[in-house]
Amino acid sequence: MASSPDVLADPRLRPLWGAVHRRLESVGAGGNLTGTAVHLRDLAPDERAALDQLLGARSRGATVRVPLDRLDRRLRERTGRSLGSVVEDLVGPRRDRPAERAALDATWKRLTSHPAVARHPALEGWLATTRWRTEPDDVMAGLDVLAHLPQAIRGGRTRLAARILHDAHALDPDRPAGRIVLSALAHRSGEPVVSLRAADRRRLWAEVGVLSDDVSSTVLTLGLRPVPTGPLTEAADRWAEAAVPLPVPLAAVQAEAWRVAPGTLVSVCENPSVLAAAAGSGATMVCVEGRPRLAATLLLQALAASGARLRYHGDFGAGGISIANGIIGELGAEPWRMGVGDYRAALAGTAAERLRPLRGAVPEACWEPQLAAVVRAAGVEVEEELVLDLLLGDLDTERGAAP
């Protein structure tokens, strides 16, 4: 039967065709129309009259339910065409949204197995928050970059972008890949990306080695006696003998092999004041000074690879637990007085006015699942300096027990 223009082109039926088009997109190609309907609300009297004429029935109520299988049969009777064909002619091509969702799910599943996620486990949580705001191809480009970090990149961000993405400006802050990498680095640092200033962006890049020189990134050490492999490690041994804190630049960490005797205990702290107070204790210490810069990460990796036993203490708070997740979870350090019991004991032994309210969202602690919930419930941070006497007591006890 030939098409009936009065049915297909009647402007009073536009609300119907628009609603059906959207519903068919949600059903997908090959979807069963039985049991599927559209609901039309607040129809004008002439629109309702046109719909009743099309369906051959009188509608009632404020909302009209139109079963799609019935509408399909009616169109085939009057025009010889299917509902899908009519709607595509009148409204436009239909998207197969179920197929699109399935393809998107498969793409994001591949993204979660990207090498960058294996290298930085915290990215899995970041991906979950990014999924609905970012194109998968842009995320893939960002992950390709993150898979190479941390790494010393001489020449900075533009050289990294040229090397990996073949576009020197691909990591600019106003480009998709640049925004994505910064978002991931900010998530890793526990910072809201929306508030990042230029100085914050430079710092985040510098923390993973993307900087324009090899001296801006340093790591503070105390009592570190590396096996001499050259003049720099020899000099470090002399500084250790003098019990003077030594800042080691990235270039020095990369210039020689930094190894210690297997089994050497290296106490790692977050704040320089802890390391300074430990001078004279005879302890071997490394201070990451907040979020570890590349020099600290590479030095700790080298020490661990040589058989050192790393242990870590930092602040109890959003940033401190995030930093600890990287050092304990990614570098294999042991937690040092970083348990639920340690946090509660510090709360009990500290005057309330000395405790700062939590700043930022507290992440889960990879070494003790209950810790984050306890910290959130208490609502306050315990900074490393507040338990300094306990940390120094550990160092003194170990010094006295040494043969």
C-alpha positions as CSV (number, residue, x, y, z in Angstrom):
1,M,0.0,0.0,0.0
2,A,1.3,3.4,-0.9
3,S,2.4,5.9,1.8
4,S,-0.2,8.3,3.0
5,P,1.1,11.9,3.2
6,D,-1.7,13.0,5.5
7,V,-0.5,10.5,8.1
8,L,3.3,11.0,7.7
9,A,3.4,14.8,7.4
10,D,0.7,15.9,9.8
11,P,2.4,18.6,12.0
12,R,0.1,17.7,14.9
13,L,1.8,14.3,15.2
14,R,5.3,15.8,15.8
15,P,5.3,15.2,19.6
16,L,4.5,11.5,18.8
17,W,7.3,11.0,16.3
18,G,9.8,12.7,18.5
19,A,8.9,10.6,21.5
20,V,8.9,7.4,19.4
21,H,12.3,8.3,17.9
22,R,13.9,8.6,21.4
23,R,12.2,5.4,22.6
24,L,13.4,3.4,19.6
25,E,17.0,4.7,20.1
26,S,16.8,3.3,23.7
27,V,15.5,0.0,22.5
28,G,18.2,-0.4,19.9
29,A,18.4,-2.1,16.6
30,G,16.4,-5.3,16.5
31,G,14.7,-4.5,19.8
32,N,11.3,-6.1,20.5
33,L,8.5,-3.6,20.4
34,T,6.1,-5.8,22.5
35,G,5.5,-4.2,25.8
36,T,7.3,-1.0,24.8
37,A,5.4,2.3,24.8
38,V,5.7,6.1,24.8
39,H,3.8,8.4,27.1
40,L,2.6,11.7,25.8
41,R,1.7,14.4,28.3
42,D,0.0,17.8,28.0
43,L,-1.1,17.2,24.4
44,A,-3.1,20.1,22.8
45,P,-6.6,19.2,21.7
46,D,-5.7,19.1,18.0
47,E,-2.7,16.9,18.7
48,R,-4.8,14.5,20.7
49,A,-7.4,14.4,17.9
50,A,-4.7,13.6,15.3
51,L,-3.3,10.8,17.5
52,D,-6.8,9.4,18.0
53,Q,-7.4,9.5,14.3
54,L,-4.1,7.7,13.6
55,L,-4.7,4.9,16.2
56,G,-8.4,4.6,15.5
57,A,-9.3,4.9,19.2
58,R,-10.3,7.6,21.6
59,S,-7.7,8.5,24.2
60,R,-8.5,9.4,27.8
61,G,-6.6,10.9,30.7
62,A,-3.9,13.6,30.9
63,T,-1.2,11.2,29.8
64,V,-1.7,9.1,26.6
65,R,0.1,5.7,26.5
66,V,1.0,4.6,22.9
67,P,2.1,0.9,22.6
68,L,4.7,0.8,19.9
69,D,3.8,-2.6,18.6
70,R,0.2,-1.4,18.1
71,L,1.5,1.8,16.4
72,D,3.7,-0.3,14.1
73,R,0.8,-2.5,13.0
74,R,-1.4,0.6,12.4
75,L,1.3,2.2,10.2
76,R,1.8,-1.0,8.2
77,E,-1.9,-1.2,7.6
78,R,-2.2,2.5,6.5
79,T,1.1,3.1,4.8
80,G,2.7,-0.2,4.1
81,R,5.8,0.9,6.1
82,S,7.3,0.0,9.5
83,L,7.4,2.3,12.4
84,G,11.2,2.5,12.3
85,S,11.2,3.5,8.6
86,V,8.5,6.2,9.1
87,V,10.3,7.7,12.2
88,E,13.7,7.8,10.5
89,D,12.1,9.7,7.5
90,L,10.4,12.2,9.7
91,V,12.9,12.8,12.5
92,G,16.2,11.4,11.2
93,P,18.6,8.4,11.6
94,R,18.4,6.5,14.8
95,R,21.3,5.8,17.1
96,D,21.6,2.3,18.5
97,R,22.2,3.3,22.1
98,P,22.4,-0.2,23.6
99,A,25.1,-1.1,21.1
100,E,26.9,2.2,21.8
101,R,26.8,1.5,25.5
102,A,28.1,-2.0,25.0
103,A,31.0,-0.6,22.9
104,L,31.7,2.1,25.4
105,D,31.8,-0.5,28.2
106,A,34.2,-2.6,26.3
107,T,36.4,0.4,25.6
108,W,36.5,1.4,29.3
109,K,37.2,-2.2,30.3
110,R,40.3,-2.1,28.0
111,L,41.3,1.2,29.6
112,T,41.3,-0.3,33.1
113,S,43.9,-2.9,31.9
114,H,46.2,-0.2,30.4
115,P,49.8,-0.5,31.6
116,A,49.5,2.9,33.2
117,V,46.9,1.5,35.7
118,A,49.2,-1.4,36.6
119,R,52.0,1.1,37.2
120,H,49.7,3.5,39.2
121,P,46.9,1.5,40.9
122,A,45.3,4.7,42.1
123,L,44.3,5.5,38.5
124,E,41.6,2.8,38.6
125,G,39.5,4.9,41.0
126,W,40.3,8.0,38.9
127,L,39.0,6.3,35.7
128,A,35.7,5.6,37.4
129,T,35.2,9.3,38.1
130,T,36.4,10.3,34.6
131,R,34.3,7.9,32.5
132,W,31.2,10.1,32.0
133,R,33.1,13.3,31.5
134,T,35.8,12.4,28.9
135,E,36.1,10.8,25.5
136,P,37.8,7.4,25.7
137,D,40.3,8.2,22.9
138,D,41.5,11.3,25.0
139,V,41.8,9.1,28.1
140,M,43.8,6.5,26.1
141,A,46.3,9.3,25.1
142,G,46.6,10.4,28.7
143,L,47.2,6.9,29.9
144,D,49.9,6.4,27.2
145,V,51.7,9.4,28.8
146,L,51.1,8.3,32.4
147,A,52.5,4.8,31.6
148,H,55.9,6.5,31.1
149,L,55.8,8.4,34.4
150,P,57.6,9.0,36.7
151,Q,60.6,9.5,34.5
152,A,63.1,12.3,34.1
153,I,62.2,14.2,30.9
154,R,64.7,16.8,30.0
155,G,63.1,19.5,28.0
156,G,59.9,19.3,30.0
157,R,56.3,18.7,28.9
158,T,56.6,19.6,25.2
159,R,59.4,17.1,24.7
160,L,57.3,14.4,26.5
161,A,54.3,15.2,24.3
162,A,56.3,15.1,21.1
163,R,57.9,11.8,22.1
164,I,54.7,10.0,23.0
165,L,51.8,11.8,21.3
166,H,53.8,13.2,18.3
167,D,52.5,16.7,19.0
168,A,54.6,19.0,21.1
169,H,51.6,20.9,22.4
170,A,49.3,17.9,23.1
171,L,50.0,18.2,26.8
172,D,49.3,21.9,27.0
173,P,46.8,22.6,29.8
174,D,44.0,23.6,27.4
175,R,44.3,20.4,25.3
176,P,42.4,17.2,26.1
177,A,45.4,15.0,26.8
178,G,47.0,17.7,28.9
179,R,43.8,18.2,31.0
180,I,43.5,14.4,31.5
181,V,47.0,13.9,32.6
182,L,46.8,16.8,35.1
183,S,43.5,15.4,36.3
184,A,45.2,12.1,37.0
185,L,48.2,13.7,38.7
186,A,45.9,15.8,40.8
187,H,43.8,12.7,41.8
188,R,47.1,11.0,42.8
189,S,47.9,14.0,45.0
190,G,44.4,14.3,46.4
191,E,43.9,17.8,44.9
192,P,40.8,19.2,43.1
193,V,41.9,19.7,39.5
194,V,39.4,22.6,39.1
195,S,41.4,24.8,41.4
196,L,44.9,24.2,40.0
197,R,46.9,27.3,39.3
198,A,49.9,27.5,37.0
199,A,52.3,26.9,39.9
200,D,50.3,23.9,41.0
201,R,50.4,22.5,37.4
202,R,54.2,22.9,37.3
203,R,54.6,21.2,40.6
204,L,52.4,18.2,39.6
205,W,54.5,17.8,36.5
206,A,57.7,18.1,38.4
207,E,56.7,15.4,40.9
208,V,56.8,12.9,38.1
209,G,60.0,14.2,36.6
210,V,58.6,16.5,33.8
211,L,60.7,19.6,34.4
212,S,63.1,21.8,32.5
213,D,66.2,21.0,34.6
214,D,67.7,18.3,36.8
215,V,68.3,20.3,39.9
216,S,64.7,21.4,40.8
217,S,63.9,17.9,42.0
218,T,65.8,16.9,45.1
219,V,65.5,14.4,47.9
220,L,66.6,15.0,51.5
221,T,68.6,12.2,53.2
222,L,70.3,11.6,56.6
223,G,72.8,9.0,57.5
224,L,72.5,7.4,54.0
225,R,75.7,5.3,53.4
226,P,75.5,4.0,49.9
227,V,78.0,1.5,48.5
228,P,80.5,3.8,46.8
229,T,80.1,3.6,43.0
230,G,81.6,7.1,42.2
231,P,82.4,10.5,43.7
232,L,78.8,11.3,44.5
233,T,78.0,8.2,46.5
234,E,81.4,8.5,48.2
235,A,80.6,12.1,49.2
236,A,77.2,10.9,50.5
237,D,79.0,8.5,52.8
238,R,81.1,11.4,54.2
239,W,77.9,13.5,54.8
240,A,76.4,10.5,56.7
241,E,79.5,10.3,58.9
242,A,79.1,14.0,59.8
243,A,75.3,13.4,60.6
244,V,74.4,16.3,58.4
245,P,71.2,16.2,56.2
246,L,72.1,15.9,52.5
247,P,69.8,17.1,49.7
248,V,70.5,14.9,46.7
249,P,69.5,16.4,43.3
250,L,67.8,14.3,40.6
251,A,70.9,14.4,38.4
252,A,73.0,12.9,41.2
253,V,70.5,10.1,41.7
254,Q,70.7,9.3,38.0
255,A,74.4,9.7,37.7
256,E,75.4,6.7,39.8
257,A,74.0,3.5,41.3
258,W,72.6,4.2,44.8
259,R,72.8,0.9,46.7
260,V,73.0,0.0,50.4
261,A,73.9,-3.3,52.2
262,P,71.0,-5.7,52.0
263,G,68.8,-5.5,55.0
264,T,69.6,-1.9,55.8
265,L,66.6,-0.2,57.5
266,V,65.7,3.1,55.8
267,S,63.2,5.1,57.7
268,V,61.2,7.3,55.3
269,C,59.3,10.3,56.6
270,E,57.0,13.0,55.0
271,N,58.2,16.1,56.8
272,P,61.7,17.6,57.0
273,S,61.3,18.5,60.7
274,V,61.3,14.8,61.5
275,L,64.5,14.2,59.7
276,A,66.1,17.3,61.2
277,A,65.2,16.1,64.7
278,A,66.7,12.7,64.0
279,A,70.1,14.1,63.3
280,G,72.6,12.4,65.6
281,S,70.4,9.3,66.0
282,G,72.5,7.3,63.7
283,A,69.4,6.4,61.7
284,T,69.3,6.1,57.9
285,M,66.5,8.3,56.7
286,V,65.0,9.7,53.6
287,C,62.4,12.6,53.7
288,V,60.1,12.9,50.7
289,E,59.0,16.4,51.7
290,G,55.3,16.0,50.9
291,R,54.4,14.4,47.6
292,P,57.6,12.6,46.5
293,R,59.4,14.3,43.6
294,L,61.1,12.1,41.0
295,A,64.4,12.3,42.8
296,A,62.8,10.7,46.0
297,T,60.9,8.1,44.0
298,L,64.0,7.0,42.0
299,L,66.2,6.9,45.1
300,L,63.7,4.8,47.1
301,Q,63.3,2.5,44.1
302,A,67.1,2.1,43.9
303,L,67.4,1.4,47.6
304,A,64.6,-1.1,47.7
305,A,66.1,-2.9,44.6
306,S,69.4,-3.2,46.5
307,G,67.7,-5.0,49.4
308,A,67.0,-2.1,51.8
309,R,64.0,-2.5,54.1
310,L,61.9,0.7,53.7
311,R,59.4,1.8,56.3
312,Y,57.2,4.9,56.1
313,H,55.5,7.4,58.4
314,G,53.6,10.4,57.3
315,D,50.6,12.6,58.3
316,F,47.3,11.0,59.0
317,G,45.0,13.0,56.7
318,A,43.8,13.1,53.1
319,G,47.1,14.1,51.6
320,G,49.2,12.1,54.0
321,I,47.3,8.8,53.3
322,S,47.5,9.5,49.6
323,I,51.3,9.9,49.8
324,A,51.6,6.8,51.9
325,N,49.6,4.8,49.4
326,G,52.2,5.5,46.8
327,I,55.2,4.8,49.0
328,I,53.7,1.7,50.8
329,G,51.6,0.4,47.9
330,E,53.9,1.2,45.0
331,L,57.4,1.1,46.5
332,G,56.8,-1.7,48.9
333,A,57.6,0.2,52.1
334,E,56.3,-1.1,55.5
335,P,53.9,1.1,57.4
336,W,55.7,2.7,60.4
337,R,53.2,3.7,63.2
338,M,50.5,4.2,60.6
339,G,47.7,1.9,61.9
340,V,44.3,2.6,63.4
341,G,45.7,2.1,66.9
342,D,48.5,4.6,66.2
343,Y,46.0,7.2,65.0
344,R,43.7,6.7,68.0
345,A,46.6,6.9,70.4
346,A,47.7,10.1,68.9
347,L,44.2,11.6,69.2
348,A,44.1,10.6,72.8
349,G,47.5,12.1,73.6
350,T,47.0,15.5,71.7
351,A,45.1,18.5,72.8
352,A,42.1,19.1,70.6
353,E,43.2,22.7,69.7
354,R,46.4,21.3,68.1
355,L,44.5,19.1,65.7
356,R,43.6,20.5,62.3
357,P,40.3,19.7,60.6
358,L,40.5,17.3,57.6
359,R,41.2,18.9,54.3
360,G,40.1,17.0,51.2
361,A,38.6,13.5,50.8
362,V,40.5,10.8,52.7
363,P,41.4,7.9,50.4
364,E,41.3,4.3,51.4
365,A,44.6,3.2,53.0
366,C,46.1,0.2,51.0
367,W,47.8,-1.2,54.2
368,E,44.9,-1.0,56.6
369,P,41.3,-1.0,55.2
370,Q,39.7,0.4,58.4
371,L,42.0,3.4,58.7
372,A,40.2,5.8,56.3
373,A,36.8,5.3,57.9
374,V,38.3,6.0,61.4
375,V,40.0,9.2,60.2
376,R,36.9,10.4,58.5
377,A,34.8,9.8,61.6
378,A,37.3,11.7,63.8
379,G,37.4,14.5,61.2
380,V,40.9,15.7,62.2
381,E,44.4,15.3,60.9
382,V,47.3,14.1,63.0
383,E,50.5,15.7,61.6
384,E,53.8,13.8,61.8
385,E,55.3,16.3,64.2
386,L,52.7,15.5,66.8
387,V,54.1,12.0,67.2
388,L,57.7,13.0,66.8
389,D,58.7,11.7,70.2
390,L,57.4,8.3,69.4
391,L,59.3,8.2,66.1
392,L,62.6,9.4,67.7
393,G,62.0,6.8,70.5
394,D,61.9,4.1,67.8
395,L,65.2,5.3,66.3
396,D,66.9,5.5,69.7
397,T,65.7,2.0,70.6
398,E,67.0,0.6,67.4
399,R,70.3,2.4,67.8
400,G,70.7,0.8,71.3
401,A,69.8,-2.6,70.0
402,A,72.3,-2.4,67.2
403,P,75.4,-4.7,67.6
